[in-house]
Amino acid sequence: MQSGSIVAALIGGIMIGGAASGLLLYNGRIAGISGIAAGLLPPWGADVMWRCAFFFGLLTAGGLLMFAYPGAFSAPPRSLPVLAIAGLLVGLGTRISNGCTSGHGVCGLARRSMRSLVATATFMATAAITVYLVDWVLPAFR
């Protein structure tokens, strides 16, 4: 790993931790992206405004990065249908586990939640198995 990518990863981690900490400190809410996005679907509650701000802030930051530093992005690793199916499976998994990698992995582990530890270990093991299957056992998906 190059030193520039280490610094970028460190800065990114600090920004994610800062955003999650700020949301918890100022709103008393956990920065679980799937929960925030699910709260944008009807029926809307009184907290829809901060959810919109957080969600569209994520999209805006990505758009600004794409504009300012397009070299940070590369071609998708798989076809769009495969990525769409993967996204649907991730969404299903977040509903089943009552949270996503950001909610459990970043916020839950920081709060020393045993449930989040189990969920994060499950996410990571499932991801490793999936990569192995797709890259080595099922090369037809390439």
Secondary structure as UniProt FT lines:
FT   HELIX           3..27
FT   HELIX           33..38
FT   TURN            39..40
FT   TURN            46..47
FT   HELIX           48..68
FT   HELIX           70..72
FT   HELIX           80..96
FT   TURN            97..98
FT   HELIX           101..108
FT   HELIX           109..110
FT   TURN            111..112
FT   HELIX           114..132
FT   HELIX           133..137
FT   HELIX           139..141
//
